[in-house]
Amino acid sequence: MYAVIKTGGKQYRVKQDDVLTVELLPGESGDTFNFDQVLMVSGESGVSVGSPLLSGASVSAEVVGPARGERLMIFKKKRRKHHRRKMGHRQDLTKVRITGISAG
């Protein structure tokens, strides 16, 4: 059984006991979280597709802990002006473990 959920502007295909990294969610390690924006659920009874969301379906997850994304370098330069600017960025993320899928 698997589901397609939407969180943080992205879509993820998840199944039970998957560990995935999503955009920063409120909560600490050990907290539970419900994803209500379920786009599709596939199970023994077949595939259910929402338009755009499935009503009553939810995916429960447990927060494993915080994470950081990979380092991105931003470099700006104006030619012939001796103007250079170098900055970096690391996105804050959250690791979650999928504990259950409910088709509703």
C-alpha positions in Angstrom: 0.0 0.0 0.0 1.3 3.4 -0.9 0.1 7.0 -1.1 1.0 10.3 -2.7 1.0 13.2 -0.4 1.7 16.9 -0.8 3.7 19.0 1.7 5.9 22.0 1.4 4.9 22.5 -2.2 6.2 19.1 -3.2 4.7 15.7 -3.8 6.0 12.5 -2.3 5.2 8.8 -2.9 5.3 7.1 0.5 4.6 3.7 2.0 4.7 2.5 5.6 8.1 2.7 7.4 9.6 5.0 4.8 11.9 7.7 6.1 11.8 10.9 4.1 13.1 14.4 4.3 10.5 17.2 3.9 10.4 20.9 4.4 10.6 22.2 8.0 7.6 21.1 10.1 6.7 22.3 13.6 7.5 19.8 16.3 10.3 17.9 17.9 11.7 14.4 17.7 9.0 11.8 18.7 6.0 14.0 17.8 3.3 12.6 15.5 2.1 14.5 12.5 -0.8 13.9 10.1 -0.6 14.7 6.4 -4.2 15.6 5.3 -3.3 16.5 1.7 -3.4 13.0 0.1 -3.6 13.0 -3.7 -3.8 9.2 -4.3 -3.9 5.9 -2.3 -3.2 2.5 -3.8 -4.0 -0.6 -1.8 -5.5 -4.1 -2.1 -8.9 -2.6 -3.1 -7.4 -0.7 -6.0 -6.3 2.8 -6.7 -8.2 5.9 -5.4 -7.4 9.2 -7.0 -8.6 12.5 -5.7 -9.6 15.5 -7.7 -7.3 17.1 -6.4 -7.5 15.7 -2.9 -9.0 12.5 -1.4 -11.5 13.4 1.3 -11.1 11.5 4.6 -7.7 10.1 3.7 -4.6 10.8 5.8 -1.1 9.7 6.3 0.4 9.6 9.8 4.1 10.2 10.5 6.5 10.4 13.4 9.1 13.1 13.4 12.6 11.5 13.5 14.5 14.8 13.9 15.8 17.9 12.2 18.1 17.9 9.2 19.9 20.4 7.0 19.9 20.4 3.2 23.1 20.5 1.1 25.1 23.7 0.9 24.3 26.0 -2.0 26.7 28.7 -3.1 25.4 32.0 -4.5 28.0 34.0 -6.3 27.2 37.4 -7.9 29.7 39.4 -10.0 29.6 42.6 -11.9 32.2 42.7 -14.6 34.9 45.4 -14.7 33.6 46.9 -11.4 35.6 44.7 -9.0 32.3 43.8 -7.3 31.9 40.2 -6.1 29.5 38.8 -3.5 29.6 35.2 -2.3 26.9 33.8 0.0 25.8 30.4 1.1 22.5 28.8 2.0 21.4 25.5 3.7 17.7 24.8 3.9 16.2 23.6 7.2 14.4 20.2 6.8 12.6 17.6 8.9 13.1 13.8 8.7 9.8 11.9 9.2 9.0 8.2 9.4 5.6 7.1 7.9 3.7 5.1 10.5 0.4 4.5 8.8 -1.8 5.2 5.7 -5.6 5.6 6.1 -7.7 5.6 2.9 -10.7 6.9 4.8 
